[in-house]
Amino acid sequence: MEETYDCDEGCRTPRHAAFRIPVVPPCPPAPMKKREPAYVRRDPPKNGFFQPPDLEVLFALVPRREACA
């Protein structure tokens, strides 16, 4: 059995539901940023605030040695 195609009929796009491109669901909304609470007053630390050592002592300039001649 040989099928013959009539040139007058031409090509047609399949229209059956099985051949349709599926509908894409809409995208979900973008995530929302968390709202930070307004200024929250905190109690001072129990041990007190950090007291750094005197930085001037750490970065004091040491006099250069004389170059050997």
N, C-alpha and C positions, 0 to 999 in steps of 0.2 A: 504494500500500500504506500503510495507516494502522495504526499499532500501537495497541492498546488495552491499558490497564492495569487490572487487576482491583483494586479497592479492598480486597478481603479479603486480598490478598497482602501489602500494606504495604511500607514501605521497609526495606531491610536494608543494613548496613554491608558493603562489599566485604571479603572475607576472603582473597583471593588474595595470595601473597607479593609480587607486583609493587606492590600498593597499601599495603603495610605501611610504617610509619615506621621508617627505619633505626635500628639500635641505635647509640648514641653510645659511642665507646670511653672508658674511664676517663681522667681527667686525669693528667698526669705528676706525680711528686712535686715538692714545692717545692724550690728550689735551696738547697743547704747553704752556710752561711757558711764561708769559708776559716779554718782554724785558724791563728792566729798563733803562731810559735814562742815558747817561753818566753824569758825575758830573755837577750838575746844580748850578750855582752860585746864592746865595740868598743875598738880601740886609739885612743889620743888622736890628734888631728890632727897632721900633720907640722909645720905652721906655728904650732901652738899654738892656744889657744882665742881667740875674738873678744874683744877688749878695747874696749868702747865708750868714747867720750870722756866726760869728766866732765860729767854731765848738769846738775849744779848751775850750771855756768858758762853753759850754753845757756839755762837758764830763770831766770837771776838777774833780780830785779826792778829795773827801771830807774826812778829817781826821776822823778815827774811834773814837768812844767814848770808854772809858775804861769800861771793864766789871765790873758789880757790885760785890763787894766782900762780 
